[in-house]
Structure formats: structure tokens, C-alpha cells
Amino acid sequence: MNNKGMTMVEILVVIAIIGIVGSLTTISINSLSNSNVKSVVKEIDSYMAKLRIENMSKTSQSQRYIKISTDTSGNYFLAICDNAGLSDSSIVGDKLGSKKVNLELIKTSGNLTVSSSSVTTMFAITFGRDGSLYYVDSTGSPIDDVEGIYATNGNKEATLVTVEATGKHYVE
């Protein structure tokens, strides 16, 4: 038998395999992007749980805050600090997420977009001794009527829902 080329069936099989591999790659990339948004929100939630216990404990000397700041590239950073550290731009902390994620505070009167042109504290979260939750700006002034933190990256989104009066919080 003389084999000088490929049959139509062989060509179709190769094209089908390439199509399957390409679609699996696209699905994997999309799920990685979605997991990054969720991981940012889960990381903030985890820090909030630890901070709530610390601030409510009798051994805590001063009130501590979770400071969320951003740089000119749009990267967000999370640090634990006291009241004096809120406005201290040298306290940056750990980077949130491996890719750029946009954060907004969800307010009853419309969302507060978090953006900046330099390294600044965008907002901070703290808990009172009674477990209640407070959002504050870099000066320590309260940001009222916040219902949570909304994270997006393109069409991927995740929400950290918070209840100020009780201090409860959960990822949605």
C-alpha cells in the first residue's frame, strides 16, 4: 500500500483534539482569574476573624486595624496596625492577590470606589470590644453605612458581606 498523505478522518481527529485542548486551556485561565478575586476576599475575611478576636480579648492593649492601601499600579496591600499606623505610608503590608483586583466598599447610599494616585490608606477595618465592626479612613474618621467589600477583576467578582452592628462577616 502506498501512503503518500493523510486521510480526511486523520485530519478531522487532529483538529478535534486541538479544539478540545484549546477550550480546556481557556476554561483553566478563566477559573484562575476567578479564584484570584475570591482569594483576595477570603484573605481579608481571614484577617478580620483574627482581628476581631484580638480586639475583643482582654489582653489587647490598644485597638488594632486592618489597613487596606493601594499603590500607583493599582495593587492593594493589607497590614495590621494601630491607630498611628493608619496614616503612616511606610506601613504597606502584604500584597493582596497575584493579579490586579479592584475593590469597592459597598454602601447603602452607593458604592465607594477605592482608587488612588499614590501609596495611601484607602480604608481600614476595626472591631470594638463588643465585637461591632467599624470602617474608618486614614485619619480614623468613620465611614458610615458600609455593607461590605466588593472585589472585581473583569467579569469575575466576589463580595465580603459585613454587618457593622454585630461584626459578622462572610464571603458571598
N, C-alpha and C positions, 0 to 999 in steps of 0.2 A: 504494500500500500504506500502511496506517495503522500507524505504530509508536508505540504507547502505553505500552510496557513492555519488560521484558527477558524473554527466553525462559529456560526451565529450564536449558538447556545453558549459556547465558552465566553464569548464577548458579553452576552447578557448576564451571565453569572458574575463576571468580574465587575461590571457596572453595578449590579445589585449589592455586592459586597462593599464597594466603595461608598455607595449611598448609605448603607447601614452604619458603617464606621463613622461617616461624616455626621449623621444625625445623633449618634451616641456622644460624639465629641461636643456637639452643640448643647445637648442636654446637660452634660457634665459641667461645662463652663457656666451655664445659667444657674445650676444648683450651687456652685461655688460662690457666685456673686450673692445669691440669696442667703447662704449660710454666713457670709461676712456681715451682712446687715443684722441678722439675728444674733450673731456672736457679740456685736457691739452692745446691743440692748441687754443681752444676758450678762455681759461683764458689768455694766452699770448696775443692773439688778443685784448681782452678787455683792458688789461693793456696798450697795445700800443696805443689804441684810446685815453685813458685818458692822457697818457704821451705826445702825440702829441699836444693836446690842451694846456696842461700845459706849454710845452716848447715854443709854438708859442705865448702864451699870453704875453702881455706887463708887467704883474705883476710878472712874473717868474724872480727871482733874479739870479739863476745860472742854468746851464744846468743839467738836471736830466737824469738818465739812468735806464733801466730795466736790472737788473743784473741776469743772469741765472748761477747758480752754482750747483755743484754736490758733493756728499759725497762718501765715500768708498763703501757704499752699493749700489750705483747706483741710489740713489734718487736725483731728481732735485728740486731746490729751486728757487723762484723768489722774488726779493726785488727791491724796488725803492731806488736809492741812488744818490749822487752827484759824481763828478769825483774822489774825495778822497776815496769814499767807494768802488770803483771797486776792488782795491787790498786788501781791509780790509776783512780778512777771518772771522772776528767776525760778520759781517753783512751777515746773512744767508737768512732770509726771510721765506716765506710760502712755504710749500711743494706743488709741482705740481703733482696732481693726487693721487689716492689712491693705485695704483699699479705701479710696475716698468715700465717705458716707456723710450725708447731710443730716443735721439734727435740728429739730424744732421743738419748742415747748408747746404743748397743746393747752390752750387757754379757753375758757368758756366764752371769751369775747374775741376769738380768732387766734390763730397760731402766731407765736413769736419766732420769727426766723432767726437762727443763730448764724451770724457771719461776722467777719472781721477783716481789717486790713493789716493787723499786726498781732503779735502774741498777746492775747488778753484773756482774762477770765470772762467767759460768756455768762455762766451762771454756776451756782453751787447749790448743793442739797445738804440739808442737815436734819437732825431729829432732836426733839426736845426730850427731857427726862420722862415725860408721859408717853413717849412713842410717836407723837404727832410729827408730821413731815413739813418742812419748810423749804421753799426755793428762795434764794437770795441772789442779788447781783454782786459785782466785785467790791462794792462798798459795804456789803452786808445788809443793804436795804431789801425788804421783802418783795418778791414778785408774787402777786396775789392771783388766785383763781387758776392755778395750773393743775391740769388733769393728767399730765403725763409727758413722756418724751417720745417723739415720732422720728424714726430713722428711715432714710430712703437712700437708694442707690439706683438711679434709673427707674425701672418699674418694680424694683424689689423694695419691700417696706416691712417694718416691724414697729410695734408700739409697746412702750413700757407704761402701763396704766398705774397711776398713783392716786391715793386718797389722802389728802392732807390731814384731815381730822384724826384719822386712825393710824396713819403711817403705813398702811398696807400698800403693797406694790406687786405687780405680776406682769409677765411678758405675754402679749397677745399676738 
